[in-house]
Amino acid sequence: MAEKVSHERKITGAASIVGAATVLSRILGYVRDAAVAYVFGAGLYSDAFFMAFRIANLLRRLVGEGALTSSFIPIFTEEMNQRSKESIRSLVSSVFTLLTIALIVLTALGMIFSKEIVWVMSPGFASDPEKFRITVNLTMFMFPYMVFIGLMAIAMGVLNSYRHFTAPALSPVFFNIVMIVCLFALVPFLATPVYALAIGVLFGGFAQFALQLPYLKRYGMVPRPLFHIDPAIKKILVLMGPAAFGVGVYQLNIFVTLWFSSQLAQGSVSYLYYAGRLMELPLGIFGVAVSTAVLPSLSEHAAKNEWDEFRGSLSFAVRIVNFVTIPATVGLLVLSYPIVDVLFRRGEFGDAALNGTAVALLYYAVGLVPVSISRIITSVFYSLKDTATPVWVALVSFVFNVIFCFALIGPLGHGGLALATSLSSIINVAFLFIVLRKKYGRFGGRFILSSSIRSTAASIIMGGVIYLIMFRSGFAAHSVAMRTMIIGGCLTAGFVTYVIAAKFMRVQEITFLKGILRKGG
């Protein structure tokens, strides 16, 4: 029991570090997005940049949060327990060297074929020659970002394996700071101001990687050029193959959304981007934080054949994520319009952009819980070196996503695309749970279900309180300052209500929330 509590504390402590850093990153991310919305609104230039940035982010998703890191950590953790430090240092150098070469080649190809890539990703833009031209130029300019973010991914994998989470978690903070500085410093001097954002992306990517170097040095893991195919690299590549395909399927979901949204009214791409960014706040703070924190623990348990501890860590991670994301979902459903109003409506971001973004946020919120859980379950399969299962499950969810997009885009427009993403994520996590149960046995499903029901009941009470406050306040009639205060009051009252209701219903995870808050502070 003491060992179980110790591992739960490790996960809680690591999640609190990642979560706290993510809070800071998301705050600065909001400042960045609000600045973009103020200067460019939701129109030609914002659509062009967000489409190009999505394309540049495809590899970031692959190497930063997907196949490479998830394949690297289990193998690297295993090798750390079997090798000398000098041998581990050589492995790190070999991985960095080979990855750098691959990224440079991939970047060159991307720059050469930028026009074709944009045409495939956003065929609707071809009807507007100016938008298409700017999107192609931005895409070409931002492709080198992939080199920096790919190297950052390996650095993150090394540091996380040493249970160092702070520097990788803080790297997006530096990215956002650089973006904000470039936006305000360069826009007045450029004939086409949107290129300031592309410059910010490049310098921000470099800053993210550079931040990791002092910490790699602390652990004696600063890479050097080394052309050597280490046997462990072959293991990583074998594990990475199916994982990369699985993440590629996930990227197909993004591709489908972009493909459909490019053919809708101008601004639709921007509405989905702004809403998606707001969704990433609770997702990044809790879903990504816990999945990042739990992967090294799961990998360690698997390497040592500690299966009871493995199941305990998994059950705990899912329960703590549910405890936080269920009320976050209810809060977003009730406050989608007021939140977008307070955060973005100013400058070029007018009523049309407000309504479009709020609708997208409403439908995205439905998928917050399943997306958060699926990140953890996927980490489970990766820690067990089973990368095939997430692949075919992702394929199934992709097929459903395409069907939902076709069915919902007509009646709901861009909101239908957001809802399609949420519905397919529900199907994805349901299949992952079913396969996990059949392959690896029980993992505390009854405790998870019981905890989720209690958290949902407390969240409904919280949502009712928030709605009454908002309904009685006459929100729309007040000044910006007053509307901000109303939102703050709703969030405070909602938090207090949820905690009291959770205590009354004996939700055990509230104890660990206190631990996260103490460590985060």
C-alpha positions as CSV (number, residue, x, y, z in Angstrom):
1,M,0.0,0.0,0.0
2,A,2.8,2.4,0.9
3,E,4.5,1.7,-2.5
4,K,1.2,2.3,-4.3
5,V,0.8,5.7,-2.5
6,S,4.4,6.5,-3.4
7,H,3.7,6.0,-7.1
8,E,0.5,7.9,-7.0
9,R,2.4,10.8,-5.3
10,K,5.0,10.6,-8.1
11,I,2.3,10.9,-10.7
12,T,0.5,13.6,-8.8
13,G,3.8,15.6,-8.3
14,A,4.8,15.3,-11.9
15,A,1.3,16.2,-13.1
16,S,1.3,19.2,-10.9
17,I,4.6,20.4,-12.4
18,V,3.4,19.9,-16.0
19,G,0.0,21.3,-15.1
20,A,1.4,24.4,-13.5
21,A,3.7,25.1,-16.4
22,T,0.8,24.4,-18.8
23,V,-1.3,27.0,-17.0
24,L,1.3,29.6,-17.5
25,S,1.8,28.5,-21.1
26,R,-2.0,28.6,-21.8
27,I,-2.3,32.0,-20.3
28,L,0.4,33.3,-22.5
29,G,-1.1,31.3,-25.4
30,Y,-4.4,33.2,-24.8
31,V,-2.5,36.5,-24.8
32,R,-0.9,35.4,-28.1
33,D,-4.2,34.4,-29.7
34,A,-6.0,37.4,-28.4
35,A,-3.3,39.6,-30.0
36,V,-3.8,37.7,-33.3
37,A,-7.5,38.1,-33.0
38,Y,-7.2,41.8,-32.3
39,V,-4.9,42.5,-35.2
40,F,-6.3,40.0,-37.8
41,G,-9.8,39.0,-36.5
42,A,-11.2,36.0,-38.3
43,G,-10.7,36.6,-42.0
44,L,-8.3,36.1,-44.9
45,Y,-5.0,36.6,-43.1
46,S,-6.0,34.7,-40.0
47,D,-7.4,31.8,-42.0
48,A,-4.2,31.7,-44.1
49,F,-1.9,31.7,-41.1
50,F,-3.9,29.1,-39.1
51,M,-4.0,26.8,-42.1
52,A,-0.3,27.1,-42.6
53,F,0.4,26.7,-38.9
54,R,-1.7,23.5,-38.8
55,I,0.4,22.1,-41.6
56,A,3.6,23.0,-39.8
57,N,2.2,21.4,-36.7
58,L,1.6,18.0,-38.4
59,L,5.2,16.9,-37.6
60,R,5.1,18.5,-34.1
61,R,2.1,16.2,-33.4
62,L,4.0,13.3,-34.7
63,V,7.3,13.7,-32.9
64,G,6.3,16.0,-30.0
65,E,3.2,14.3,-28.6
66,G,2.9,11.1,-30.6
67,A,4.9,8.3,-32.0
68,L,8.5,9.3,-31.5
69,T,8.3,10.4,-27.8
70,S,5.9,7.6,-26.9
71,S,8.1,5.0,-28.5
72,F,11.4,6.5,-27.2
73,I,10.5,6.7,-23.5
74,P,9.7,3.0,-22.9
75,I,12.9,1.9,-24.7
76,F,15.1,4.6,-23.2
77,T,13.8,3.8,-19.7
78,E,14.6,0.1,-20.2
79,E,18.1,0.9,-21.5
80,M,18.8,3.2,-18.6
81,N,18.3,0.3,-16.2
82,Q,20.8,-1.9,-18.2
83,R,23.6,0.3,-19.5
84,S,26.4,2.6,-18.2
85,K,25.9,6.3,-18.4
86,E,28.4,6.6,-21.2
87,S,26.5,4.1,-23.3
88,I,23.3,5.9,-22.7
89,R,25.0,9.2,-23.7
90,S,26.0,7.6,-27.0
91,L,22.5,6.4,-27.6
92,V,21.1,9.9,-27.1
93,S,23.8,11.3,-29.5
94,S,22.9,8.7,-32.1
95,V,19.2,9.4,-31.9
96,F,19.8,13.2,-32.2
97,T,22.1,12.8,-35.2
98,L,19.9,10.6,-37.2
99,L,16.8,12.6,-36.4
100,T,18.5,15.9,-37.4
101,I,19.3,14.5,-40.8
102,A,15.8,13.1,-41.3
103,L,14.2,16.4,-40.2
104,I,16.4,18.5,-42.6
105,V,15.5,16.3,-45.5
106,L,11.8,16.3,-44.6
107,T,11.9,20.1,-44.2
108,A,13.5,20.6,-47.6
109,L,10.8,18.4,-49.3
110,G,8.1,20.3,-47.5
111,M,9.4,23.7,-48.7
112,I,9.8,22.5,-52.2
113,F,6.2,21.1,-52.4
114,S,4.5,23.7,-50.2
115,K,2.1,24.7,-53.0
116,E,1.0,21.1,-53.6
117,I,0.6,20.5,-49.8
118,V,-1.6,23.5,-49.4
119,W,-3.7,22.6,-52.4
120,V,-4.3,19.1,-50.9
121,M,-5.0,20.3,-47.4
122,S,-7.2,23.2,-48.3
123,P,-8.7,23.0,-51.8
124,G,-11.3,25.6,-50.9
125,F,-8.6,28.2,-50.7
126,A,-7.8,27.8,-54.4
127,S,-10.9,29.8,-55.2
128,D,-9.2,32.9,-53.6
129,P,-5.8,33.4,-55.3
130,E,-4.6,35.9,-52.7
131,K,-5.5,33.6,-49.7
132,F,-3.9,30.6,-51.5
133,R,-0.7,32.5,-52.3
134,I,-0.2,33.8,-48.7
135,T,-1.0,30.4,-47.3
136,V,1.6,28.7,-49.5
137,N,4.3,31.4,-48.6
138,L,3.6,31.0,-44.9
139,T,3.7,27.2,-45.1
140,M,7.1,27.3,-46.9
141,F,8.5,29.9,-44.4
142,M,7.5,27.9,-41.4
143,F,8.6,24.4,-42.4
144,P,12.0,24.7,-40.7
145,Y,10.1,24.9,-37.4
146,M,9.8,21.2,-37.7
147,V,13.6,20.7,-37.2
148,F,13.6,22.6,-33.9
149,I,10.4,21.0,-32.5
150,G,11.6,17.5,-33.5
151,L,14.8,17.9,-31.6
152,M,12.8,19.3,-28.7
153,A,10.7,16.1,-28.7
154,I,13.8,13.9,-28.1
155,A,15.1,16.2,-25.5
156,M,11.8,16.0,-23.8
157,G,11.8,12.2,-23.9
158,V,15.3,12.1,-22.3
159,L,14.4,14.6,-19.5
160,N,11.0,12.9,-18.8
161,S,12.8,9.6,-18.5
162,Y,15.0,11.2,-15.8
163,R,11.7,12.4,-14.2
164,H,12.5,16.0,-15.1
165,F,9.3,17.6,-16.4
166,T,9.8,21.3,-15.7
167,A,11.9,22.4,-18.7
168,P,9.9,20.5,-21.4
169,A,6.7,21.8,-19.8
170,L,7.9,25.4,-19.8
171,S,9.1,25.3,-23.4
172,P,5.7,26.4,-24.8
173,V,5.9,29.4,-22.5
174,F,9.0,30.6,-24.3
175,F,7.3,29.9,-27.7
176,N,4.4,32.1,-26.8
177,I,6.6,34.9,-25.5
178,V,8.6,35.0,-28.7
179,M,5.4,34.9,-30.8
180,I,3.9,37.9,-28.9
181,V,7.1,39.9,-29.2
182,C,7.4,39.3,-32.9
183,L,3.8,40.2,-33.5
184,F,4.0,43.6,-31.9
185,A,7.6,44.4,-32.9
186,L,7.4,43.4,-36.6
187,V,3.8,44.0,-37.7
188,P,4.3,47.8,-38.2
189,F,7.3,47.3,-40.4
190,L,6.0,44.6,-42.8
191,A,4.0,45.2,-46.0
192,T,2.1,42.0,-45.3
193,P,1.9,42.0,-41.5
194,V,0.8,38.3,-41.2
195,Y,4.4,37.3,-42.0
196,A,5.4,38.5,-38.5
197,L,3.6,35.5,-37.1
198,A,5.6,33.1,-39.3
199,I,8.9,34.7,-38.1
200,G,7.6,34.3,-34.5
201,V,7.0,30.6,-35.1
202,L,10.5,30.0,-36.3
203,F,12.2,31.9,-33.5
204,G,9.8,30.4,-31.0
205,G,10.6,26.8,-32.1
206,F,14.3,27.5,-31.7
207,A,13.7,28.9,-28.2
208,Q,11.8,25.8,-27.2
209,F,14.8,23.5,-28.1
210,A,17.4,25.8,-26.7
211,L,15.7,25.8,-23.3
212,Q,16.3,22.0,-23.0
213,L,20.1,22.2,-23.5
214,P,21.2,23.3,-20.0
215,Y,19.1,20.6,-18.4
216,L,20.4,17.9,-20.8
217,K,23.9,19.1,-19.7
218,R,22.9,18.7,-16.1
219,Y,22.2,15.0,-16.7
220,G,25.3,14.6,-18.9
221,M,23.1,14.1,-22.0
222,V,24.1,16.9,-24.3
223,P,24.2,15.3,-27.7
224,R,27.2,15.3,-30.1
225,P,27.3,14.3,-33.7
226,L,27.5,10.5,-33.8
227,F,26.7,8.4,-36.8
228,H,26.0,5.0,-35.2
229,I,23.0,2.7,-35.5
230,D,22.6,1.7,-31.9
231,P,20.7,-1.6,-31.4
232,A,18.2,0.4,-29.2
233,I,17.4,2.7,-32.2
234,K,16.2,-0.3,-34.1
235,K,13.9,-1.1,-31.2
236,I,12.6,2.4,-31.2
237,L,12.0,2.4,-34.9
238,V,10.2,-1.0,-34.8
239,L,8.0,0.3,-32.0
240,M,7.6,3.7,-33.7
241,G,6.4,2.3,-37.1
242,P,2.9,1.3,-36.0
243,A,2.8,4.3,-33.6
244,A,3.6,6.7,-36.4
245,F,1.0,5.2,-38.5
246,G,-1.5,5.6,-35.7
247,V,-0.6,9.2,-35.2
248,G,-0.8,9.6,-38.9
249,V,-4.4,8.4,-38.7
250,Y,-5.0,11.0,-36.0
251,Q,-3.6,13.6,-38.4
252,L,-6.0,12.4,-41.0
253,N,-8.8,13.6,-38.7
254,I,-7.2,17.0,-38.6
255,F,-6.8,16.9,-42.4
256,V,-10.5,16.0,-42.8
257,T,-11.5,19.0,-40.6
258,L,-9.2,21.4,-42.5
259,W,-10.4,20.0,-45.9
260,F,-14.0,20.6,-45.1
261,S,-13.6,23.9,-43.3
262,S,-11.6,25.4,-46.2
263,Q,-14.7,25.1,-48.3
264,L,-17.0,26.9,-45.8
265,A,-17.5,30.7,-45.4
266,Q,-14.4,32.8,-44.8
267,G,-13.5,32.8,-41.1
268,S,-14.5,29.1,-40.5
269,V,-10.9,28.0,-40.2
270,S,-10.3,30.7,-37.7
271,Y,-13.4,29.9,-35.6
272,L,-12.3,26.3,-35.3
273,Y,-8.7,27.3,-34.4
274,Y,-9.7,29.8,-31.7
275,A,-12.2,27.3,-30.2
276,G,-9.6,24.5,-30.3
277,R,-7.1,26.7,-28.5
278,L,-9.6,27.3,-25.7
279,M,-10.2,23.6,-25.5
280,E,-6.5,23.0,-25.1
281,L,-6.5,24.8,-21.7
282,P,-8.2,22.1,-19.6
283,L,-6.9,19.4,-22.0
284,G,-3.3,20.6,-21.6
285,I,-3.4,21.3,-17.9
286,F,-4.9,17.9,-16.9
287,G,-5.2,15.5,-19.8
288,V,-1.7,16.0,-21.3
289,A,-0.2,16.7,-17.9
290,V,-1.3,13.4,-16.4
291,S,-0.6,11.3,-19.5
292,T,2.9,12.8,-19.6
293,A,3.5,12.1,-15.9
294,V,2.1,8.6,-15.9
295,L,4.0,7.2,-19.0
296,P,7.4,6.9,-17.2
297,S,5.7,5.2,-14.2
298,L,3.8,2.8,-16.4
299,S,6.9,2.0,-18.4
300,E,8.9,1.3,-15.1
301,H,6.1,-1.0,-13.8
302,A,6.0,-2.9,-17.1
303,A,9.8,-3.3,-17.2
304,K,9.8,-4.7,-13.7
305,N,6.7,-6.8,-14.2
306,E,4.9,-4.9,-11.4
307,W,1.4,-5.5,-12.8
308,D,-0.7,-4.7,-9.7
309,E,1.1,-1.4,-9.4
310,F,0.7,-0.9,-13.1
311,R,-3.1,-1.3,-12.9
312,G,-3.2,0.9,-9.8
313,S,-1.4,3.8,-11.6
314,L,-3.6,3.5,-14.6
315,S,-6.9,3.6,-12.6
316,F,-5.6,6.5,-10.5
317,A,-4.6,8.5,-13.6
318,V,-8.0,8.0,-15.3
319,R,-9.9,8.9,-12.1
320,I,-8.0,12.1,-11.4
321,V,-8.4,13.2,-15.0
322,N,-12.2,12.5,-14.9
323,F,-12.5,14.4,-11.6
324,V,-11.2,17.5,-13.3
325,T,-12.3,17.3,-16.9
326,I,-16.0,16.4,-16.2
327,P,-16.7,19.8,-14.4
328,A,-14.5,21.6,-17.0
329,T,-16.8,20.1,-19.7
330,V,-19.9,21.3,-17.9
331,G,-18.4,24.7,-17.4
332,L,-17.6,25.1,-21.1
333,L,-21.0,24.0,-22.1
334,V,-22.6,26.7,-19.9
335,L,-20.1,29.5,-20.5
336,S,-19.0,29.0,-24.1
337,Y,-20.5,32.3,-25.4
338,P,-19.5,34.5,-22.4
339,I,-15.9,33.1,-22.3
340,V,-15.3,33.8,-26.0
341,D,-16.9,37.3,-25.6
342,V,-14.6,38.3,-22.7
343,L,-11.4,36.7,-24.1
344,F,-11.6,37.7,-27.7
345,R,-14.2,40.3,-28.7
346,R,-12.2,43.4,-29.4
347,G,-10.4,45.0,-32.4
348,E,-11.1,43.1,-35.6
349,F,-12.8,40.2,-33.7
350,G,-16.5,41.2,-34.0
351,D,-19.9,39.7,-33.4
352,A,-19.7,37.2,-36.3
353,A,-16.4,35.8,-35.1
354,L,-17.8,35.7,-31.5
355,N,-20.8,33.6,-32.5
356,G,-18.8,31.3,-34.8
357,T,-16.1,30.6,-32.2
358,A,-18.6,30.1,-29.4
359,V,-20.5,27.5,-31.5
360,A,-17.3,25.6,-32.2
361,L,-16.3,25.7,-28.6
362,L,-19.7,24.3,-27.5
363,Y,-19.3,21.3,-29.7
364,Y,-15.7,20.7,-29.0
365,A,-16.4,20.7,-25.3
366,V,-18.3,17.4,-25.7
367,G,-15.1,15.7,-26.5
368,L,-13.0,17.0,-23.6
369,V,-13.3,14.0,-21.3
370,P,-12.8,11.2,-24.0
371,V,-9.8,13.0,-25.5
372,S,-8.2,13.4,-22.1
373,I,-8.8,9.7,-21.2
374,S,-7.7,8.5,-24.6
375,R,-4.3,10.1,-24.1
376,I,-3.8,8.1,-20.9
377,I,-5.0,4.8,-22.4
378,T,-2.8,5.3,-25.4
379,S,0.1,5.8,-23.0
380,V,-0.8,2.5,-21.5
381,F,-0.4,0.6,-24.8
382,Y,2.8,2.4,-25.5
383,S,4.3,1.6,-22.1
384,L,3.5,-2.1,-22.9
385,K,5.1,-1.7,-26.3
386,D,1.8,-2.4,-28.0
387,T,1.6,0.2,-30.7
388,A,-0.6,-1.8,-33.0
389,T,-3.8,-1.5,-31.0
390,P,-4.0,2.3,-31.0
391,V,-3.5,2.2,-34.8
392,W,-6.5,0.1,-35.7
393,V,-8.6,1.9,-33.1
394,A,-7.6,5.2,-34.6
395,L,-8.5,3.9,-38.0
396,V,-12.0,3.0,-36.8
397,S,-12.5,6.5,-35.2
398,F,-11.2,8.1,-38.4
399,V,-13.9,6.4,-40.5
400,F,-16.5,7.5,-38.1
401,N,-15.1,11.1,-38.2
402,V,-15.5,11.2,-41.9
403,I,-19.0,9.9,-41.8
404,F,-19.9,12.5,-39.1
405,C,-18.3,15.3,-41.0
406,F,-20.4,14.5,-44.1
407,A,-23.6,14.1,-42.0
408,L,-23.2,17.2,-39.8
409,I,-21.5,19.9,-42.0
410,G,-24.8,20.5,-43.9
411,P,-27.0,21.3,-40.9
412,L,-24.4,22.7,-38.5
413,G,-21.6,24.1,-40.7
414,H,-18.3,24.4,-38.9
415,G,-20.0,23.5,-35.7
416,G,-20.7,20.1,-37.3
417,L,-17.0,19.6,-37.9
418,A,-16.3,20.3,-34.2
419,L,-19.1,17.9,-33.1
420,A,-17.8,15.2,-35.5
421,T,-14.4,15.5,-33.8
422,S,-15.9,15.1,-30.4
423,L,-18.2,12.1,-31.4
424,S,-15.3,10.3,-33.0
425,S,-13.2,10.8,-29.9
426,I,-15.9,9.1,-27.8
427,I,-15.8,6.1,-30.2
428,N,-12.0,6.1,-30.0
429,V,-11.8,5.9,-26.2
430,A,-14.7,3.4,-26.0
431,F,-12.8,1.0,-28.2
432,L,-9.5,1.5,-26.3
433,F,-11.2,0.7,-23.1
434,I,-12.8,-2.5,-24.5
435,V,-9.5,-3.8,-26.0
436,L,-7.6,-2.9,-22.8
437,R,-10.0,-4.9,-20.7
438,K,-9.9,-7.9,-23.0
439,K,-6.1,-8.0,-23.4
440,Y,-4.9,-7.0,-20.0
441,G,-7.7,-7.8,-17.6
442,R,-9.3,-5.7,-14.9
443,F,-7.9,-2.3,-14.1
444,G,-10.3,-0.8,-11.6
445,G,-13.2,-0.1,-14.0
446,R,-15.8,-0.2,-11.2
447,F,-13.9,2.4,-9.2
448,I,-13.5,4.6,-12.3
449,L,-17.2,4.3,-13.1
450,S,-18.2,5.1,-9.5
451,S,-15.9,8.1,-9.3
452,S,-17.1,9.4,-12.7
453,I,-20.8,9.2,-11.7
454,R,-20.1,11.1,-8.5
455,S,-18.1,13.7,-10.3
456,T,-20.8,14.1,-12.9
457,A,-23.5,14.6,-10.3
458,A,-21.3,17.2,-8.5
459,S,-20.7,18.9,-11.9
460,I,-24.4,19.1,-12.8
461,I,-25.0,20.9,-9.5
462,M,-22.1,23.2,-10.3
463,G,-23.4,23.9,-13.8
464,G,-26.8,24.8,-12.4
465,V,-25.3,27.3,-10.0
466,I,-23.2,28.9,-12.8
467,Y,-26.2,29.1,-15.1
468,L,-28.3,30.8,-12.5
469,I,-25.6,33.4,-11.8
470,M,-25.1,34.1,-15.5
471,F,-28.9,34.2,-16.2
472,R,-29.5,36.7,-13.3
473,S,-26.5,38.9,-14.1
474,G,-27.8,40.4,-17.4
475,F,-24.3,39.6,-18.8
476,A,-24.6,41.1,-22.3
477,A,-25.7,44.5,-21.0
478,H,-22.6,45.2,-19.0
479,S,-19.2,46.7,-19.8
480,V,-16.2,44.5,-20.6
481,A,-14.8,44.9,-17.1
482,M,-18.1,44.0,-15.5
483,R,-18.5,41.0,-17.8
484,T,-15.0,39.8,-16.8
485,M,-16.0,40.1,-13.2
486,I,-19.2,38.1,-13.8
487,I,-17.1,35.3,-15.5
488,G,-14.7,35.3,-12.6
489,G,-17.6,35.1,-10.1
490,C,-19.1,32.2,-12.0
491,L,-15.8,30.3,-12.0
492,T,-15.2,30.9,-8.3
493,A,-18.8,30.0,-7.4
494,G,-18.6,26.9,-9.6
495,F,-15.3,25.8,-8.1
496,V,-16.6,26.1,-4.5
497,T,-19.8,24.4,-5.4
498,Y,-18.1,21.5,-7.1
499,V,-15.7,21.0,-4.2
500,I,-18.5,21.0,-1.6
501,A,-20.7,18.7,-3.7
502,A,-17.7,16.4,-4.3
503,K,-17.0,16.2,-0.6
504,F,-20.7,15.5,0.2
505,M,-20.6,12.7,-2.4
506,R,-17.3,11.3,-1.0
507,V,-15.3,11.7,-4.2
508,Q,-11.9,10.4,-3.1
509,E,-9.9,12.1,-5.8
510,I,-10.5,15.5,-4.1
511,T,-7.6,14.5,-1.7
512,F,-5.2,14.3,-4.7
513,L,-6.5,17.6,-6.1
514,K,-5.3,19.2,-2.9
515,G,-1.9,17.5,-3.4
516,I,-1.7,18.9,-6.9
517,L,-2.6,22.4,-5.8
518,R,-0.1,22.3,-2.9
519,K,2.7,21.1,-5.2
520,G,1.7,23.4,-8.0
521,G,1.8,26.3,-5.6
